[in-house]
Amino acid sequence: MATAVFPQPHGGVIDGFRWAIIGGDVQLYSTGFALSLLLVVLLLISGIFYFRAPR
Protein backbone atom coordinates (compact mmCIF):
# COMPACT_ATOMS: atom_id res chain seq x y z
CA MET A 1 0.00 0.00 0.00
CA ALA A 2 2.82 2.42 0.77
CA THR A 3 4.19 2.20 -2.77
CA ALA A 4 0.78 3.17 -4.18
CA VAL A 5 0.32 6.16 -1.87
CA PHE A 6 3.71 7.84 -1.82
CA PRO A 7 4.25 8.66 -5.50
CA GLN A 8 1.43 11.16 -4.91
CA PRO A 9 2.56 14.43 -3.35
CA HIS A 10 -0.06 14.22 -0.59
CA GLY A 11 1.16 10.86 0.71
CA GLY A 12 3.78 12.37 2.96
CA VAL A 13 1.36 15.00 4.21
CA ILE A 14 -1.21 12.35 5.12
CA ASP A 15 1.40 10.21 6.86
CA GLY A 16 2.76 13.20 8.77
CA PHE A 17 -0.74 14.26 9.82
CA ARG A 18 -1.50 10.72 10.98
CA TRP A 19 1.73 10.74 12.98
CA ALA A 20 0.84 14.10 14.56
CA ILE A 21 -2.64 12.94 15.58
CA ILE A 22 -1.86 9.41 16.79
CA GLY A 23 1.53 10.08 18.29
CA GLY A 24 4.96 8.49 18.27
CA ASP A 25 3.91 4.89 17.71
CA VAL A 26 3.23 5.46 13.99
CA GLN A 27 6.24 4.71 11.82
CA LEU A 28 6.93 7.28 9.12
CA TYR A 29 7.90 5.75 5.79
CA SER A 30 10.98 7.94 5.29
CA THR A 31 11.63 6.97 1.65
CA GLY A 32 8.06 7.78 0.69
CA PHE A 33 8.11 10.98 2.69
CA ALA A 34 11.28 12.09 0.91
CA LEU A 35 9.78 11.16 -2.47
CA SER A 36 6.61 13.13 -1.82
CA LEU A 37 8.65 16.10 -0.58
CA LEU A 38 10.72 15.98 -3.76
CA LEU A 39 7.57 15.90 -5.90
CA VAL A 40 6.11 18.88 -4.04
CA VAL A 41 9.30 20.88 -4.56
CA LEU A 42 9.39 19.99 -8.26
CA LEU A 43 5.76 21.01 -8.69
CA LEU A 44 6.43 24.28 -6.87
CA ILE A 45 9.43 25.11 -9.04
CA SER A 46 7.66 24.19 -12.28
CA GLY A 47 4.65 26.29 -11.23
CA ILE A 48 6.87 29.27 -10.50
CA PHE A 49 8.49 29.04 -13.93
CA TYR A 50 5.15 28.51 -15.69
CA PHE A 51 3.31 31.41 -14.09
CA ARG A 52 6.22 33.84 -14.20
CA ALA A 53 6.89 33.22 -17.89
CA PRO A 54 6.21 36.27 -20.04
CA ARG A 55 3.13 35.96 -22.20
N, C-alpha and C positions, 0 to 999 in steps of 0.2 A: 504494500500500500504506500509506503514512503516514497518509492520510486515514481509512483503515479502522481503524487501530490507535489513534490518539490521542484519539478521543472516549471511549475507555475509560480509567478512572483509572490503570490499571497501565501504560499505554503509555509514559509518561514515566519510570516506574521501570525498565522493561525497557531503554529506551534509555540511561538513566543508568548502569545496571549494565553494559550492553554497552560503554559508553564507559570505565568504570572497569577492565574486564577487558582490553580490547583496547588501549586507550591513546588518545593524542591524535589519531590519524588518523581517528577516527569522528566524523562531523559530527552534532551534536545538532540536532534539528528544534525550534528554539526556540519556534515558534508552537504546536506540538503539546505541547511540554513545559509551556508556560504554561497551555494548555487543560486538560491533565490535572491540573496543580497546582490550578487553579481548581475542577475537579470534586471533587478530594479535600477541599479546604477546605469546599465546599458540603455534601458528605456528612458531614463532621465536625460542622459547625454544626447541620445538620438532625438528626443523631443525638443531639447534646447536648440540643437542645430536646425531642426525642421522649422520651428516657429520663429527663429531669429533670421532665417534666410530671407534675403531681399526678394520681393515679389516683382 
